[in-house]
């Protein structure tokens, strides 16, 4: 199957088609079914992908010592810091620019983005190794050093899978992403059990497993897209300099935004290891796992929303763009509030199911930490609209005060209150971000 053979997004149709009113969007019935199917596949894909990562984290939290899981949590948080740069400089530009500027040259465009990936991940991997060198100077170097080295080695392959998987959405074939995520998830889960059975389940080996699990799915997707190694040097590819310029034009304001956004949720894990202990870092990560359900729902929505609003932007229909964004924001907020209520009622039994009572003393933090993704969900659709409208520089205004709130509260409260201080930092920073993004959207997002 050729992934690039999918039909174009938003193909025009005749006026005779039945139209259904969905929040005043006036969507043709066949387009409604199309987007319903695309939405279902997008959520299934994100569920498989994030579900396998969730299971791996649960297994590691149960199997590893608290200190070892804390080391994994710190390395994973550091990897997410670097992943943010890759996302805003490669993945998001490809998702927005690809279907709008290269609709008939996507194969060559993907090849050029792969070359850009290899140029970008080298320095990022070196940065990860540099962080490992710094950690070697600390008292916990015997636990952290192998894990950091493994994350630096596996980092390029992990990001390659993220990039290639997103290509499926650019060509509007989420089913291919579903197959890839299923293959990745099976490999990841079976590999984790194999490591545990062999007595080699360590933070470093778990990170390498994450890298290896995505190799075969990547190869199959690229083969279907006809993005072959011998074609990466083809003169038919878009000029690398132009791709770099377009990506930088899209993501330059988001680079700092990505670094600031990391402080909202992930910085507290690293600070827990420094201000408290690796055990505290592991406990904080474990209590954040249920909230990942909400975070991954936001990510799945973004996979569908970005190409959709890019299409409306290309048509010049800003009214429909804003209606889609507001509909998405309403749905995410409603789901988030309901999810927090469920966690509040069942946090204690859920902790026993997931961790066997290992982190029972901290179980009450689950619903508290989930408030962070709820506030983020309120703002995510509006933030993606600002990005698609090339107003990302204003998004930076929202992230700056939220990052200041996150770091200030974490540094002030964690030495005194421990993990509750970290949780308060996450929630307060996310609320600040939500208010800031809403204000920026209302003031600077063009309506005409």
N, C-alpha and C positions, 0 to 999 in steps of 0.2 A: 504493500500500500504506500502511495506517495502522500506524505503529510501535506504537501503544498497543494494538493488537488482540491482542497475544501473550497466551497463557494465563497464569494466575496461577502464581507460584512455589510449588511444594510443594502442588499440589492433592491433596486427600485421595483415596484410592482404596479399593477393596474389599479384604477380606482374602484374596480368591481370587487376587490377583495374585502371580505368582512373585516370590520375593525372593532376592537374591543377597547372600551375606555378603562384605562388603568391609571388612576390618579391623574386624569386629564392628559395622559400621554397620547391617546388615540392610536394605539399600536395595532397594526394589521394582525389578523389572527394567526397567519402562518409565521409571522415574525415573533409573535408571542410564544408559539410553540417552540420555535427555534431557540429563543433566548431561555425558555424554560429548560430545554434539554441542555443547553450550554451551561446554565447555572448549576444544574444537577451534577453534571460531569465535573465542573470546576470544584464544587464542594466535595465530591467524592474523591477527586485527585488530592485535594488539600487534606482531606481526612485520612487517606492512606499514607500520605507523606508525613504529616505531622503525627498521626497515630503511631507509626513505627518509631519515630523519634521519641514520642511520649513513652512507649513501652520500653525502649532502651533505657531511658532515664529511670523509669520505675525499677527495672531489673537491676540497674547499677546501684540505685539507692538501697535496695534490699540486699544485694550480694556483697558490695564493697563495704569496707569499714567507713564510719562517718567521716574520718579524715580523708580517706582516699576519694570518697564521693565529693567532698569539698574541693579537692584538687581538680577533679573532672569539671566541677561547676565553674571554677575560676578560669580554667582553660577554655571552656565553652563560651563563657561570657567574653573573654578576650577575642575569641574567634568571631563572635557576633559583632564586635566592634569593627573588625576589618571587613566583615561581610557587608556592613552598611555602606562602605565606600564602593565596593563592587556593585552593589545594587543601584546606587544613584548614578554611577558613571558608566554602567554597562546595561544592566537588565532593564531598568525603567526607560532609559532612552531608546533601547531597542523596541520595547513594547509600544511606545508612543510614536516614535519616528518611523519605524519599519513599515507599519500598515498605511501610514499617511503619505510617506515620501518615496517608498520603494515597493509599492504593491506588486509590480511586475518583475522585480529583480530580487526577491527575497532570498533565493538560494545564495546568490553572490553576496548579498548584504549580511547573511548569517556567517558566511566565511570570513568576511571582513571583521565582524564582531568577535569571532573566535581568535583572530590574530590580535585584536585589541585585548582580549582576555589574557592571552599569554604575556603580553607586555605589562599588564597591570598586576597580575598575581605575583610576579617575581619580586618586586619591591615589597609587596604586602607580606609575602612569606619571610623575607629578610627581616621585616619589622617584627614578625612573630618570633623569629629566632633572637632578635635583640631583646625582646621582652623576656624570653627565657634566660638570657644572660643576666638580666637585671635580677630576676627571681633567684638565680643561683647564689646571689649575695645575701639572700634572706635566710632565716632560720629553718624554713620549710622546704629548702631546695631539694632534699632527698625525695620528697613526695611529688613536688611540682615539676622538677626538671624533666624527667622522662615524658610526662604528659605534654608539656609545652613543646618539646622537640617533636613529638608525634603529631601534634596539631599543626606545626609549621610544615611538616612533610606532607600531611594529608590535605592541607588547606587548598592547594590548586585543584585537586580532583573534586573536593566537596563543592567548590564554587563552580566548577565546570558543569556538574550535574544541575545546579541551580539555573545556570544560564541556558543549557540545552533544553531543560524541561520547560522553560518559559517560551522557547521558540514554538512549541506546540500551540500556545495561545495566540501567538502572532499570526499563525496560519489558520487559526480558528479550528483546531483539531484537539480539543481537550481530551478526547478518548485516548489519543496517543500518550498524553501525559498521565492518564489514569493507568495505562499498562506499565509505563515506566515506573511510576510510584509503587505499583503493586510488586513489581520485580525487585525494586529497591527495598521495600518493606520486608518481603520474605527473606531476602539475603541478609538484611540487618538483624532480624529476629533470630533466624537460624544460626547466624554467625555468633550472636551473643551467647546462645545456649552452648554452642561448640566451645567457645572460649571458657565459659564457666565449667563445662564438663572436663576440659583439659587442665583446669587449674591455672589458666593464664588470663583471667578476666582482670585487667588493670585499666586505669584511666587512659593510659597511652594506647593500649591495644584497642580499646573501644573507639577512640578517635580515628585510628587507622582503619578500623572496620567501617566507619561512616564513609571514609574516602573510597574504599574498595567496592562497597556495595553499589555505588553509582556508575561504575565503569561500563558494565554491559548495557544498562539502559541508555547511557549516553551514546554508545556506539550504534545501537539499533536506531535511535532517533535520527542521528546524523546520517546514517545510511539511507533512511527513508526520505530525508530531506535532500539527499544527493549532495550533502556537504562532505566531500571526500578529502583526505589529506593532500592528494596531488593537486587538488583544485585551490588550495589556500594560497598558492603563488600565481594563480591565473591573473592575466591582465584584465579579464572581464570583471573582476571584483571592483567595487567602489574604492576610490583612492583612500588609503589608510588615513592620510592626513585629514581628509574631509570627514571621515567617520569620527576621528578623534575630536575634531572641531565641533561637530554636531553633538557628540556626547557631552563634551565639556560645556557647550552652550546650554544644554539642558540641565546638567547636573552640578554646575559650578557653585551655585548658591546652596545646593543640597549637601555638599560635602561637609560643610560646617554643621548644617542641620542634622546630618546623620550622626556626627560625633556628639552633638548635644542630645539627640534623642536617645542615644545609648545610655546616657546618665540617668534617664528617667526610671529604668527598670534594671539594667544590668550592672551599673556601677556599684550598686549596693552589695552585690555578691562579692566583687573584688574588694570593696572596703571592709566587708565582714571578715575576709581572710586577714586583712591587715590590721584592723582595729580590734577584732575579736579573735576568732580562731578559724582554722579550716573546717572544723566541725560546724561552726555557726554558718559558714558559707554553704556547706552542704545542706543544712536544715532549711536555710532560706530558699535555696534552689528547689528542694523537695516541696516546700509549701507553695511555690509558684507554679508547679506543674499543672494543677487543675485550671489555673487562669490561662494556661496556654491554649486551652480549647477556644476561649474567646479571642485570643490573639491570632490564632490560626484561621478563625472565621473571618477576621478582618483581612488577613492575607489572601484568603480565597476570594473574598469580595473584590479585592484590588485586582486580582488576576482577570476578573470579568469586567470590572468597571473601567479600567484604564483604556483598553481598546475601544470600548463602547463610547466613552466620552470623547476619545480621540476622533472617532468617526463623526460624531455630532459636531465637533470643532471643525473638521474638514468640510462638512456641509455648511458650516456657518450658522447652525441652528443652536444658538446659545441658550434659548429658552428650554429646549428639550434637555440640553446638557445639565442645566441647573435643576430641572425637575427630577432627573435620574439621580443626581447627587443627593438631593433632599430625601428622596424615597429610600435610598440606601442608608442614609444617616438615621432615619426614623426606625428602620428595621433593625439595624445593629444596636441601637440604644435599647429598644424594647427587649431584644433577646438578652442583652447584657444584664439588665435589671432582673429579669427572670432567673438567669443563671446564678447571680449572686444570692438571690433568695433561696435557691435550692442548696447552694453550698453552705449557707448559714444554718440550714436545718439539718444537714447531713454531713458536716465536716468531720465529726469524730468517727462515725462508721466508715466514711470514705478513707480516712487515714489508715484505719486498720486493714481495709481491703488492699490498699496500695502498698503500704509499708510495714504491715504487720505490727503496728504499735511502736515502731522504732522512733518515730517523731511525734508521738502522741501529745507531748507537752506543747507543741507548737501548732497543733491542728486548727486552733481557733483563728490562726492567721490566714487560712485559705480564703474565706470570703472577703476578708479585708484587702488582701493583695489583689483579688479579682476586681476590685473597684477601679484599679488602674486601667486595665483594658476596657472597662466600661466607658470611662471618660475618653480614652483614646478612640474608641469606636464612635463616639459622638462627633469627633473631629476628623476622622480619617477620610471620609468621603469628601469633605470640604477641602482638606489638604491636597488630595489627589486632583481635585478640580483646579486648585491654584497651580499645581505643577503642569497639568495639561494646557492651561491657559498661559503658560510661561510667566507666571507670577510667583515663582518659587522663592524669590528673594524676600518676599513679604512673610513667607512662612517662617523664615529665620527669626523674625521679630517675635513670633509666638514661642519658639523653642528656647530662645535665650533666657527669658525669665524663668521658664520651667526648669531648665538645667540648673540655674542658680538656686532655685528652691530645693531641688533634689539634693545637690551637693551640700548646701548649707544645713539642711535638716539632718542629712545623714551624718555629717561630721559632728554636728552638735548633739544629736540624740543617741546615736548608736553606742558611744562609749558609756552612756548612763543607762539607757534602756535596753540595749542589745537589739534583738531582732524586731521587737515592736517599733523601735525607732526607725529601722530600715523600712518597715511596712508603711509607716506614716510618711516617710520620705517619698516612696513610690506613689502613694495615693495623692498627696498634696501636689506633687510635680505634674501628675497626669491631669488633675483638675485645672491647674494653671495653664497647661498646654491647651486643653479644650477651650477654655475661655479665650485664649489668645488667638487660636485658629479661627474661631467663630468671628471674632472682631475683624481679623484680616480679610476673611472671606466677604463679610458684609461691606467692607470699605473698598477693597481693591479688585474683587472679581468682576470683570466687565459683564454687563447684562445685555448689551446690544452689539 
